[in-house]
Amino acid sequence: MKESGPFIHLFRTPGGYYIYDVNKNVIIKTDREIWENLKYVQAGLYELKDGIGLPDKLLEDGFLSSKRIREIIHPADEILVYYLNRKIKMVTLQVTQQCNLRCDYCVYSGGYKNRGHSKKRMDFELAKKAIDFYIEHSSDSKTITIGFYGGEPLIEFELIKKCISYVENMSEGKETLFNITTNGTLLTEEIVQFLEQHKVVLRISLDGPKEIHDKSRRFAFNNCGTFDKVINNIDMIKEKYPEYYKKIAFSTVLDQENDISCINQFFTDCDTVKELNLFASSIVDYYSKNEIAQTEDYNSKLGYEHFKVLLSKVTSFDEKQLSKLVATDYTSLEKSYKHLKPSQGLPDKSHHGGPCIPGMQRLFVNAEGDLFPCERVSESSEVMKIGEINTGFDLNKIRKLLNIGALSEEKCKNCWAFRFCTLCCASADTGNGLSSELKTRNCVRVRNNIESDLKDICTLKENNFDFGARKWMVTI
């Protein structure tokens, strides 16, 4: 592979000029002249040796190297069997594919290629097999973590009770953790009492005020909105199970066609929900049959809320005025910051940062006993099916998904955002196979997001925000 020019990325903020050095994995703050000269170097008009103002010591120390990865292969490839045999962290059981709602944006609703509602349900014998399989393959994990998934999982509340009892009897001294995400319509005092008793982490889907929530989240049998039912059930928990109520979190899907200011105001002012945690996400675009709308108003308002989060880090801006819709923004920024770890250079073999080890982080078992990397991938895609509960893992399939970067190898080797990439196998899945073209369509979005994070990190530092002692920036 031809190596041409320094492996760097240039960006700037209102307060400075910056070079991200891919090999060293640090950011270099420089002046405008050097920065613009490096633009000419990248265009092939200058060479580094042409006296463009760079300190000799910088080059002597190995900065601005042209080295690229030689071979795309995931670091976990050689010890994959060990990870899958002993370190599975979590299993999610699809207890049913049925749901009492028909939400417009739901992956089961018909707008996606990967799933659909059906009458399929998991029986207890299959659930036990899945739990046994998980326990057998997680001996090095400190906890046993089980998620219950649907459809609407509380349709199978009796099965969930049996599963929890079985896990608690099989835990062998390990801590047990359970979680459920529910649409909130089926919560009763009996159910809540059981969930509290067994410390089940409860996340309820709630999209905002009545007019917005009811627009998408409607009952299947009469097409009526579910807001009133959900709020009444949350009020019941608040009144009768106040300690458990404090631990509830909400899952909010942001539709770009809705008014984000209205949603934000609801979660700020509504007495039923304002004290609780909120996790917001945009409508899923992988596997969608239709293009997800992008609106200027939505992006502008969400961008302003993000700006306020950064402002709160460097001024006395009252954090109580921050939107819950962007509560995880700084956490996301911290993840990018943590990737900035000084390095001696790129290794000869590596893989971009997106893929987890399929099946290890959050193994998904569907109602028929098929195994998938997680609940976010397509159940109807043969390439995503990584085994069956009765026969175990298909290592060849898992290796292919783990090394998804091989699909776009040459582009990945030359991508400055290699270390930060978030693309996994779902980004390449057509439903009929893996596509390099489909995967690389997402690259521009990912690089833009990463550059935005790097700019935010540098802007915070310009305003004296303390990231800690680790050295991630060099000034010349």
Backbone torsions as a table, in degrees:
resi	resn	phi	psi	omega
1	MET	NA	132.8	179.9
2	LYS	-77.0	129.3	176.3
3	GLU	-102.9	118.5	-175.3
4	SER	-123.7	112.1	174.2
5	GLY	78.6	167.1	-179.7
6	PRO	-64.5	142.5	179.9
7	PHE	-87.9	88.5	-173.9
8	ILE	-140.4	167.4	170.8
9	HIS	-135.0	130.6	-178.7
10	LEU	-100.1	135.3	173.8
11	PHE	-151.3	165.3	-179.8
12	ARG	-141.7	158.2	174.2
13	THR	-123.9	172.4	175.4
14	PRO	-59.1	-18.7	-176.4
15	GLY	-109.0	3.0	-178.0
16	GLY	179.7	170.6	179.0
17	TYR	-115.3	133.3	-170.0
18	TYR	-134.7	150.4	174.7
19	ILE	-124.7	123.9	170.6
20	TYR	-94.2	117.7	179.9
21	ASP	-92.3	111.2	-173.0
22	VAL	-66.0	-41.3	-179.1
23	ASN	-67.8	-47.1	-179.7
24	LYS	-77.6	-19.1	-179.6
25	ASN	57.4	41.3	174.5
26	VAL	-134.5	165.5	176.5
27	ILE	-103.2	134.4	177.5
28	ILE	-107.2	124.2	174.5
29	LYS	-93.2	129.1	-174.5
30	THR	-135.9	-173.7	177.6
31	ASP	-100.2	172.6	-174.2
32	ARG	-62.9	-39.3	-175.6
33	GLU	-63.4	-50.1	179.2
34	ILE	-62.4	-42.4	-179.3
35	TRP	-59.0	-46.1	-179.4
36	GLU	-70.9	-34.6	175.5
37	ASN	-62.3	-37.1	178.7
38	LEU	-68.3	-28.5	173.5
39	LYS	-62.0	-38.7	176.9
40	TYR	-68.2	-35.9	176.5
41	VAL	-62.1	-45.1	179.5
42	GLN	-63.3	-30.4	178.7
43	ALA	-82.0	-2.8	178.8
44	GLY	83.3	11.4	-177.9
45	LEU	-89.6	-28.7	175.7
46	TYR	-122.0	166.6	167.9
47	GLU	-120.9	158.2	-178.2
48	LEU	-58.3	-30.8	-177.3
49	LYS	-78.5	0.1	-174.8
50	ASP	-81.0	9.2	178.4
51	GLY	71.1	57.6	-175.4
52	ILE	-95.5	12.2	175.5
53	GLY	102.7	-1.0	-180.0
54	LEU	-74.9	136.8	175.8
55	PRO	-62.5	136.6	179.3
56	ASP	-58.3	-37.5	-178.0
57	LYS	-59.5	-35.4	-179.3
58	LEU	-60.7	-48.2	-178.9
59	LEU	-69.7	-37.6	179.3
60	GLU	-63.0	-31.2	179.9
61	ASP	-83.5	3.9	174.5
62	GLY	92.8	7.4	176.9
63	PHE	-72.9	156.0	178.3
64	LEU	60.8	33.6	175.3
65	SER	-68.0	153.5	179.0
66	SER	-96.3	2.9	-173.8
67	LYS	-62.2	138.1	173.1
68	ARG	-119.0	164.9	172.0
69	ILE	-61.6	139.4	178.6
70	ARG	-88.0	-38.4	-176.4
71	GLU	-139.2	132.0	177.8
72	ILE	-87.3	108.5	175.4
73	ILE	-152.6	136.0	-175.3
74	HIS	-70.1	138.4	-179.9
75	PRO	-58.3	-26.4	-178.4
76	ALA	-84.4	-2.3	-173.7
77	ASP	-57.8	-43.2	-174.2
78	GLU	-71.9	-26.5	-178.8
79	ILE	-115.9	28.0	-178.0
80	LEU	-58.6	-44.2	-177.1
81	VAL	-60.3	-41.0	178.6
82	TYR	-60.2	-47.8	-179.3
83	TYR	-58.9	-44.8	-175.7
84	LEU	-74.6	-27.5	-179.0
85	ASN	-82.5	-25.0	-169.5
86	ARG	-133.3	-11.5	-168.9
87	LYS	-128.5	23.7	175.9
88	ILE	-62.8	127.4	-172.6
89	LYS	-88.3	-30.0	-171.8
90	MET	-159.4	148.8	170.6
91	VAL	-125.9	139.2	176.0
92	THR	-113.9	124.4	-178.6
93	LEU	-101.2	124.1	174.6
94	GLN	-84.6	92.9	-173.5
95	VAL	-74.3	-19.6	177.3
96	THR	-161.6	153.6	171.1
97	GLN	-104.3	6.3	177.7
98	GLN	-88.1	154.6	174.0
99	CYS	-150.4	146.5	178.2
100	ASN	-88.9	1.3	176.5
101	LEU	-118.0	163.8	171.1
102	ARG	-134.3	89.2	-176.4
103	CYS	-87.7	135.2	-173.1
104	ASP	-55.0	-41.3	-172.7
105	TYR	-95.5	-1.9	-176.1
106	CYS	-62.8	143.1	-179.3
107	VAL	-66.0	-14.7	177.2
108	TYR	-93.7	-3.4	-165.7
109	SER	-80.3	-10.2	-177.5
110	GLY	110.7	-12.6	179.5
111	GLY	-87.7	2.6	-177.7
112	TYR	-128.1	157.4	-176.6
113	LYS	-87.3	-10.9	-167.1
114	ASN	-99.1	-18.0	-174.6
115	ARG	-151.5	165.8	173.6
116	GLY	-160.1	154.3	177.6
117	HIS	-67.9	145.2	175.5
118	SER	-153.2	178.9	179.0
119	LYS	-90.3	6.5	-178.4
120	LYS	-66.8	138.0	179.0
121	ARG	-141.6	156.4	178.4
122	MET	-90.9	127.3	175.6
123	ASP	-87.6	169.2	-172.4
124	PHE	-67.4	-33.9	179.2
125	GLU	-63.0	-41.6	177.6
126	LEU	-68.0	-40.6	178.6
127	ALA	-60.0	-42.6	178.0
128	LYS	-62.2	-42.0	178.0
129	LYS	-59.9	-42.7	-179.6
130	ALA	-65.1	-42.8	179.2
131	ILE	-65.1	-44.0	178.4
132	ASP	-60.8	-43.3	179.6
133	PHE	-59.9	-44.9	179.7
134	TYR	-62.6	-48.7	-178.4
135	ILE	-61.5	-41.2	179.5
136	GLU	-63.9	-27.2	-175.9
137	HIS	-106.4	20.4	-178.6
138	SER	-136.3	31.0	-174.3
139	SER	-62.6	-26.2	-179.9
140	ASP	-92.2	-1.1	177.9
141	SER	-86.9	142.8	-174.4
142	LYS	-80.2	-21.9	-177.3
143	THR	-129.4	161.3	170.4
144	ILE	-109.3	116.3	-175.0
145	THR	-120.6	121.8	-177.5
146	ILE	-121.8	128.3	173.2
147	GLY	-109.6	145.1	177.8
148	PHE	-113.3	129.9	-166.8
149	TYR	-134.6	155.3	176.5
150	GLY	-127.1	-147.4	11.4
151	GLY	37.4	-156.2	174.0
152	GLU	-100.6	107.9	-172.2
153	PRO	-61.5	-30.7	-175.9
154	LEU	-71.3	-8.9	169.4
155	ILE	-59.5	-31.1	-179.6
156	GLU	-107.5	46.6	-177.7
157	PHE	-60.2	-39.5	179.9
158	GLU	-62.8	-39.4	176.8
159	LEU	-65.6	-41.4	179.0
160	ILE	-60.5	-42.2	178.4
161	LYS	-60.3	-43.8	179.9
162	LYS	-64.1	-41.3	-179.5
163	CYS	-63.1	-45.0	-178.7
164	ILE	-63.8	-42.8	177.8
165	SER	-62.1	-42.1	-179.5
166	TYR	-64.1	-44.9	-179.9
167	VAL	-62.8	-44.6	-178.5
168	GLU	-62.5	-32.6	177.7
169	ASN	-77.6	-20.9	-176.1
170	MET	-102.9	2.2	-168.6
171	SER	-73.6	-18.7	175.3
172	GLU	52.0	46.3	175.4
173	GLY	85.7	-7.8	178.2
174	LYS	-79.3	153.2	174.3
175	GLU	-69.1	136.8	178.3
176	THR	-109.3	134.5	179.0
177	LEU	-127.0	135.0	179.7
178	PHE	-128.1	146.2	175.7
179	ASN	-145.3	149.3	179.4
180	ILE	-139.8	135.2	166.6
181	THR	-109.3	124.9	-174.0
182	THR	-130.4	156.3	174.8
183	ASN	-77.4	-6.8	171.6
184	GLY	84.6	-5.3	-174.8
185	THR	-80.7	-21.7	-174.2
186	LEU	-101.6	4.5	-179.3
187	LEU	-66.8	126.4	176.4
188	THR	-125.9	171.2	178.1
189	GLU	-60.6	-40.2	179.6
190	GLU	-61.1	-45.7	-178.2
191	ILE	-66.0	-47.4	-177.3
192	VAL	-63.3	-40.0	178.2
193	GLN	-59.2	-43.6	179.0
194	PHE	-65.2	-45.5	-178.8
195	LEU	-61.5	-40.3	178.3
196	GLU	-66.2	-44.1	-177.5
197	GLN	-59.4	-35.5	-176.1
198	HIS	-104.0	14.2	173.6
199	LYS	54.2	42.9	179.4
200	VAL	-78.3	123.7	177.4
201	VAL	-70.5	123.0	-173.7
202	LEU	-112.2	125.5	174.1
203	ARG	-121.7	127.2	-175.9
204	ILE	-110.4	133.9	178.3
205	SER	-77.7	123.2	179.9
206	LEU	-151.4	120.4	-170.1
207	ASP	-97.3	-0.7	-179.3
208	GLY	134.9	-155.2	-179.3
209	PRO	-65.4	167.6	-172.6
210	LYS	-51.9	-46.6	-174.5
211	GLU	-66.2	-27.4	178.9
212	ILE	-88.6	-46.2	179.6
213	HIS	-59.0	-47.3	-175.8
214	ASP	-71.2	-16.7	178.5
215	LYS	-62.3	-38.0	-175.5
216	SER	-112.8	-27.9	-170.1
217	ARG	-107.8	95.3	-171.8
218	ARG	-126.8	152.1	176.8
219	PHE	-65.4	144.9	-179.1
220	ALA	-72.1	-32.7	-171.1
221	PHE	-82.1	-22.0	-178.6
222	ASN	-138.9	1.0	177.8
223	ASN	64.3	17.9	177.8
224	CYS	-87.3	153.1	179.5
225	GLY	-66.8	158.9	-173.8
226	THR	-111.6	1.8	-173.1
227	PHE	-56.0	-50.9	-175.4
228	ASP	-60.1	-41.2	-179.5
229	LYS	-64.5	-44.3	-178.2
230	VAL	-64.9	-46.7	-178.9
231	ILE	-63.4	-40.0	178.2
232	ASN	-62.3	-39.3	179.7
233	ASN	-68.7	-37.4	177.6
234	ILE	-67.2	-40.1	176.8
235	ASP	-61.3	-38.2	177.7
236	MET	-61.8	-44.0	179.7
237	ILE	-64.2	-41.7	-179.1
238	LYS	-61.1	-39.4	-177.0
239	GLU	-76.4	-44.3	-169.5
240	LYS	-100.5	-19.8	-179.9
241	TYR	-135.2	62.3	-170.6
242	PRO	-59.8	-34.9	179.9
243	GLU	-71.5	-39.7	178.0
244	TYR	-68.9	-36.6	178.3
245	TYR	-54.7	-40.1	-176.8
246	LYS	-64.2	-19.3	-176.6
247	LYS	-97.1	-4.2	179.8
248	ILE	-69.7	145.6	172.4
249	ALA	-127.3	158.2	179.3
250	PHE	-111.2	145.3	174.1
251	SER	-111.9	119.7	-175.3
252	THR	-119.3	126.9	176.3
253	VAL	-97.7	123.1	-177.6
254	LEU	-93.3	115.0	174.6
255	ASP	-93.4	124.3	-175.6
256	GLN	-64.4	-14.6	178.5
257	GLU	-81.5	-10.4	-179.5
258	ASN	-92.5	160.6	179.9
259	ASP	-82.1	109.3	-176.3
260	ILE	-66.2	-30.0	178.7
261	SER	-64.0	-38.8	179.6
262	CYS	-66.6	-41.1	178.3
263	ILE	-64.4	-44.9	-179.3
264	ASN	-60.7	-43.0	-179.3
265	GLN	-63.6	-37.6	180.0
266	PHE	-61.7	-49.3	-177.3
267	PHE	-72.9	-12.8	176.3
268	THR	-88.3	-36.2	-169.5
269	ASP	-105.4	-27.1	-173.6
270	CYS	-69.6	120.6	-176.6
271	ASP	-59.5	-31.3	-176.9
272	THR	-68.2	-30.5	-170.1
273	VAL	-122.5	-15.0	-167.0
274	LYS	-65.2	-21.5	-178.1
275	GLU	-88.7	-6.3	-170.8
276	LEU	-102.9	160.4	-179.0
277	ASN	-73.7	153.2	-176.5
278	LEU	-136.6	135.9	175.2
279	PHE	-122.8	113.1	-176.4
280	ALA	-105.9	145.5	176.8
281	SER	-147.4	156.7	177.5
282	SER	-82.4	164.5	177.3
283	ILE	-59.2	136.0	-179.1
284	VAL	-63.7	131.1	179.3
285	ASP	-102.7	-23.4	176.0
286	TYR	-61.7	135.3	177.7
287	TYR	71.3	2.4	-179.2
288	SER	-68.9	140.0	177.7
289	LYS	-77.7	-20.1	-177.0
290	ASN	-123.3	151.6	177.8
291	GLU	-69.5	134.6	179.5
292	ILE	-77.8	127.4	-175.3
293	ALA	-65.0	144.3	174.0
294	GLN	-120.9	122.5	-178.7
295	THR	-119.3	142.2	-178.5
296	GLU	-63.8	-40.1	-178.3
297	ASP	-62.8	-44.7	179.9
298	TYR	-61.8	-50.1	-177.5
299	ASN	-63.6	-37.6	180.0
300	SER	-65.9	-46.3	-178.0
301	LYS	-69.1	-38.6	178.4
302	LEU	-68.7	-37.3	177.1
303	GLY	-62.7	-37.9	178.4
304	TYR	-65.4	-40.3	178.3
305	GLU	-65.1	-37.2	176.6
306	HIS	-64.1	-41.1	178.0
307	PHE	-58.7	-40.6	179.9
308	LYS	-63.7	-34.9	177.0
309	VAL	-61.4	-46.7	179.3
310	LEU	-65.1	-39.8	-179.9
311	LEU	-60.5	-36.8	-178.3
312	SER	-66.6	-19.7	-178.9
313	LYS	-81.4	-20.7	-173.8
314	VAL	-122.6	-0.3	178.1
315	THR	-135.3	-177.7	177.6
316	SER	-88.8	19.0	178.6
317	PHE	-52.7	130.5	-175.5
318	ASP	-68.6	117.1	-178.3
319	GLU	-65.1	-18.4	177.2
320	LYS	-65.9	-18.1	179.3
321	GLN	-89.2	1.8	179.7
322	LEU	-80.1	143.8	179.6
323	SER	-76.1	135.9	174.7
324	LYS	-65.4	-21.4	-178.2
325	LEU	-66.1	-22.0	179.1
326	VAL	-117.8	25.6	-176.4
327	ALA	-60.8	-27.7	-178.2
328	THR	-95.1	2.9	-176.9
329	ASP	-59.8	-45.7	-177.8
330	TYR	-69.7	-33.9	175.5
331	THR	-60.0	-41.2	177.4
332	SER	-63.8	-40.8	178.7
333	LEU	-65.1	-38.9	177.6
334	GLU	-60.7	-36.5	178.9
335	LYS	-62.0	-42.2	177.6
336	SER	-65.3	-41.3	178.8
337	TYR	-60.2	-41.0	-177.7
338	LYS	-66.0	-20.4	176.0
339	HIS	-73.5	-18.5	179.8
340	LEU	-81.8	84.3	179.7
341	LYS	-121.3	116.1	-177.0
342	PRO	-49.2	135.6	-175.5
343	SER	-131.4	154.0	174.9
344	GLN	-76.7	-17.9	179.7
345	GLY	153.3	168.5	178.5
346	LEU	-69.4	142.0	174.1
347	PRO	-74.4	168.6	177.2
348	ASP	-72.2	-32.3	-179.5
349	LYS	-122.0	131.0	177.0
350	SER	-167.2	-175.2	-179.2
351	HIS	-147.2	147.2	178.6
352	HIS	-64.1	164.0	-164.0
353	GLY	-75.8	-5.5	-169.5
354	GLY	-68.8	-51.8	-169.1
355	PRO	-73.1	136.3	164.4
356	CYS	-86.0	178.9	174.6
357	ILE	-80.3	111.9	-172.9
358	PRO	-55.0	123.1	178.9
359	GLY	92.9	-16.9	-177.4
360	MET	-85.1	-42.7	-175.3
361	GLN	-71.8	-46.4	-177.3
362	ARG	-155.8	71.1	-179.4
363	LEU	-53.6	131.8	-179.4
364	PHE	-111.3	126.8	176.6
365	VAL	-115.5	117.9	-177.3
366	ASN	-83.4	179.6	-172.0
367	ALA	-63.9	-15.6	179.8
368	GLU	-102.3	-1.0	178.0
369	GLY	91.5	11.1	175.4
370	ASP	-80.7	147.6	-177.9
371	LEU	-104.2	138.5	179.5
372	PHE	-136.5	157.1	-179.2
373	PRO	-55.8	-39.8	177.9
374	CYS	-165.0	179.9	-177.2
375	GLU	-78.9	-5.6	-175.0
376	ARG	-89.0	-14.1	-178.2
377	VAL	-88.0	173.6	-174.9
378	SER	-81.0	129.0	174.3
379	GLU	-75.7	-20.4	-178.0
380	SER	-92.2	0.5	-178.9
381	SER	-95.8	121.2	-178.1
382	GLU	-63.7	-32.7	-177.5
383	VAL	-71.1	-21.7	-179.6
384	MET	-87.9	-12.8	177.6
385	LYS	-79.2	108.6	-172.0
386	ILE	-102.5	16.2	176.6
387	GLY	152.1	-175.5	176.6
388	GLU	-134.7	150.4	-174.6
389	ILE	-61.9	-28.3	-178.4
390	ASN	-84.0	-23.4	-175.8
391	THR	-115.5	-12.1	177.8
392	GLY	89.5	-162.5	-174.1
393	PHE	-79.1	147.9	170.0
394	ASP	-99.0	97.5	-173.0
395	LEU	-63.8	-34.0	-180.0
396	ASN	-63.4	-42.9	177.6
397	LYS	-65.4	-42.9	-178.2
398	ILE	-63.2	-41.9	179.0
399	ARG	-61.3	-38.9	-179.4
400	LYS	-65.0	-40.7	178.9
401	LEU	-71.8	-37.5	178.9
402	LEU	-61.5	-40.6	-177.7
403	ASN	-99.1	43.7	-175.8
404	ILE	-62.1	-23.2	178.6
405	GLY	-62.2	-21.5	179.0
406	ALA	-64.2	-22.1	177.5
407	LEU	-61.9	-34.7	-176.8
408	SER	-127.2	47.6	-167.6
409	GLU	-56.3	-51.5	-175.5
410	GLU	-65.3	-38.6	178.1
411	LYS	-66.8	-39.9	179.8
412	CYS	-65.7	-40.3	-179.6
413	LYS	-60.8	-29.1	-175.5
414	ASN	-105.8	11.7	-178.2
415	CYS	-92.5	124.7	-178.9
416	TRP	-64.0	-24.8	-176.6
417	ALA	-90.2	13.9	-176.1
418	PHE	-46.1	-49.2	-174.4
419	ARG	-69.4	-24.7	-172.7
420	PHE	-101.1	-7.2	-170.0
421	CYS	-55.3	142.4	-178.9
422	THR	-112.9	5.7	-174.8
423	LEU	-78.4	129.0	177.0
424	CYS	-116.8	-168.6	-175.1
425	CYS	-62.1	-29.1	-179.5
426	ALA	-61.5	-27.7	-178.9
427	SER	-71.5	-14.2	-176.6
428	ALA	-112.7	-1.7	-172.4
429	ASP	-85.2	116.2	177.3
430	THR	-86.5	-10.7	-171.2
431	GLY	98.5	-23.5	178.6
432	ASN	-117.3	0.9	-178.0
433	GLY	158.8	-177.8	-179.7
434	LEU	-98.6	135.2	-174.3
435	SER	-123.3	122.9	174.7
436	SER	-64.0	-39.9	-179.0
437	GLU	-62.3	-44.8	179.9
438	LEU	-63.5	-42.4	-179.7
439	LYS	-61.4	-47.0	-175.1
440	THR	-73.1	-15.8	174.5
441	ARG	-63.1	-27.4	-178.3
442	ASN	-85.1	-7.4	-172.0
443	CYS	-64.9	-41.5	-177.7
444	VAL	-61.3	-44.6	179.1
445	ARG	-60.1	-44.9	-179.0
446	VAL	-64.0	-46.0	180.0
447	ARG	-62.9	-39.3	178.3
448	ASN	-62.4	-41.6	179.6
449	ASN	-64.9	-40.3	-179.3
450	ILE	-68.3	-43.5	177.6
451	GLU	-61.2	-40.2	177.8
452	SER	-60.5	-41.4	177.7
453	ASP	-63.1	-44.2	-179.7
454	LEU	-63.3	-38.8	177.0
455	LYS	-63.9	-42.8	179.3
456	ASP	-63.8	-41.3	178.9
457	ILE	-60.7	-46.2	-179.4
458	CYS	-68.4	-37.2	178.7
459	THR	-64.6	-41.0	176.2
460	LEU	-61.2	-42.8	179.0
461	LYS	-64.7	-38.8	177.5
462	GLU	-58.5	-27.6	-178.9
463	ASN	-102.5	26.2	170.7
464	ASN	68.3	25.3	174.4
465	PHE	-76.9	133.5	-175.6
466	ASP	-93.9	110.4	177.9
467	PHE	-85.4	-10.8	-177.6
468	GLY	119.9	-175.3	-171.0
469	ALA	-80.1	-21.9	-173.9
470	ARG	-63.0	133.7	-177.5
471	LYS	-85.4	113.3	-179.0
472	TRP	-125.2	0.4	-179.0
473	MET	-134.7	139.6	175.3
474	VAL	-119.5	137.4	179.7
475	THR	-112.7	130.8	177.2
476	ILE	-125.8	NA	NA
